[in-house]
Amino acid sequence: MERITVRTLKPGESLNGPLYDRRKKLLLAQGNRLTHEMVASLVRSGVEHVYLGEWNASDILKYETAQPLSDYRQIAERFAEVLQAQVDKSLSEEVELDVAPTGEALEERVDSSLQTDRTEQRLKEWHAARDEGVQFAQRIVRGEVGEDFVADEATAVVGKVMGAFQADRSLLINLTNLKSGGDYLYTHSMNVAVLSMNIATAMQYNANQVHDIGVAALLQDLGMAMVPEQIVNAPRVLSPVEFVDIQKHAVLALYAVERMQGLPSTTRYVVYQNHERPDGTGYPRRRDRQMIHRYASIAAVADVYDALTSHRPWRRAYHPYRAMEQMIRQASKGRFDPKVVRGLLKCLSLYPLGSLVRLSTGEIAKVVHSNGDAIDRPVVSVLRGAEGNFVPEPYTINLIEEDRVSVADIVEGDEGVELEDGF
């Protein structure tokens, strides 16, 4: 495709191909002879560039790339006060904050059965769906996705995730245990999206609501790319001044998402409020429960849980069970919405999927499936016998059906177990 500046179009010329704008809207068909009115209409519409020829998204992307998010910080700070005022007004006067589930719950379409016949092909497909989301977050930060294409790509990523967990929810959740220290922001963004969508599904939201939560969660922490790296990855406790800089990312991100056309309207509220807390101790506005959007509360729980279970420069990762303990403790103190934490427990269990436990029999097993509200009785796959030897063929025990066996303790190390062992 050829990119053409609208003001260079000349009346009297015939189009040797269709004419599009950058969002694939057909402006004029092939063969049209340009008139003064046609050109004037394009100029009045505010379109700066048009594309001539058969539609090719790759050609568009060569022209319509954004800047790296880090380059936006200065201008984002100039607009921060205005954007905050707009969003605060919207939240206080126009928006339903306590969004309730409506219509058919996506949960009804999810295969919640224990799956024992996974193929290598399925594992590859689910890995690919996850990796696509990680790469998408990375490309936004680097400025490799045009702002008008973010919504379409985010929808595609979230759509694949929805398809994946409807078919094999436990496997997809297990993939959030795959961490990448050097690419924390990108991996974290995808994990938060997956966890948020699972929580929302457990809370009985419908497919459209889960989609909107997923898109917002995927973008919720991109403002961190505008904070100096030496602060974000400092291997120590931050100074008060540095922490103020960290807090700015929620507002800086508003500028970025406001430029991305076509995103769900709730995205801005999640980006802005996912660090607010029901007890009023969060940021950037120290809002309490009544002034926090429910979708932001969902993303907040997913965000903190994934952060706790990830290695960071200033601390080692929590064991998933210890992280879940922390989430429950903080919810009891009013730091998190208890309904959302219950949703997290329902989809992960008290002993989160992918974590190792020691059974009352002495065997070591991996948690491979949640039993919903029976949070302390998940399905486990036995990997080591009571003597410590690896079993030749791992086998599953559904603790809700086997009342003589229970979880006795957690296993802190990885015991030489791979991510997909037991699944």
Secondary structure, DSSP 8 states (H G I E B T S, - for coil): -EEEEGGG--TT-B-SS-EE-TT--EEE-TT-B--HHHHHHHHHTT--EEEESS--HHHHHHH-----GGGGHHHHHHHHHHHHHHHHHHHHHT--SS----SSBGGGGS--S------HHHHHHHHHHHHHHHHHHHHHHHT-S-GGGHHHHHHHHHHHHHHHHHHHHHHHHHGGG---GGGHHHHHHHHHHHHHHHHHHHTT-BHHHHHHHHHHHHHTTGGGGGS-HHHHT-SS---HHHHHHHHTHHHHHHHHHHHSTT--TTHHHHHHHTT--TBS--SSS--BGGGS-HHHHHHHHHHHHHHHTS-BTTB----HHHHHHHHHHHHHTTSS-HHHHHHHHHHHTTTTTT-EEEETTS-EEEEEE--TT-TT--EEEEEE-TTS-EEEEEEEEETTT-TT--EEEE--S-TT--TTTT-
